[in-house]
Amino acid sequence: MMENKKLAAATAAVFTYIKTQEEAAFYAATAGPAPEEVVQAAPVGGPQAPFNAWGAAGRNDQMQGRFLMQTRVFR
């Protein structure tokens, strides 16, 4: 019973974090540049892709699965 509560709490925390990141990215994309950003020059490295929360979560899941297989958790 306690294990189910821990799993539910962890899942809720992850979904809340992802939702918060997506909302922040949405507001940053729609808000327009801040006055400080207008004065600054463009970054030297060229244009950068926006942060993709779902992509990062997917890559994290893949890395965790590989780690579990490497540590032989699945026997």
N, C-alpha and C positions, 0 to 999 in steps of 0.2 A: 504494500500500500504506500509506504513512504517513498519507495523507488519511483512509483508512478507520479507522485507529487513533485519530486525532483525533476523528472523528465518533463512534466508539464510546465514547470517554472522555467527551465532552461529553454524550452521551445518558445514560450511566450517572450522571453527576453530576446532571443534571436530575431523573432518576427518584429518585435518593437524596434530593435536596432536597425533592421533593414528598412522598415517603414520610415523611420526618422531620417536615415540617410537619403532615401528617395525623395522625401519632402524637401530636405535641405538642397538637394541637387535641383529640384524643380524650381524652388524659389530663387536660387542663385542664377538659373538660366533665364528666368522671366523678369528678374528685378532690374536688369540693366547695370552698367558699371557704377561703382561708387566714385565719388569725387577724387579719392586718392588714386584709384586705378586709372583714371583718365590721364593723369599727369605722368605716370610711369611709362617707360618704354616697353616695347614688346619683348618677351623672353627670347633669349639667344637660341635656344634649342628648337625653335619653330613651334607650330601649333600643337597643342596637346589635346588628346581625347578626353572627354568628360569621364568622371568616375562612374563605373557601372557596378552598382551594388549587387545585382543578381549574378553578374559574371564573376565577381570576386567571391561570392558565396559558393558558386559552383566549383570554382578552382579550389577553394578551401576544402570542400567536401571531397574532391578527388584526391587531394594531398592527404587528407585524413584517412581515406580508404587505403591508399598505398602504404601509409605508415602502419596501419593495422595489419596489412598483409605481410609487411616486412618484419614486424615483431611477432608474427605467427599467432595472432590472436584467434584467427579462424582455423581451428584444428578439426 
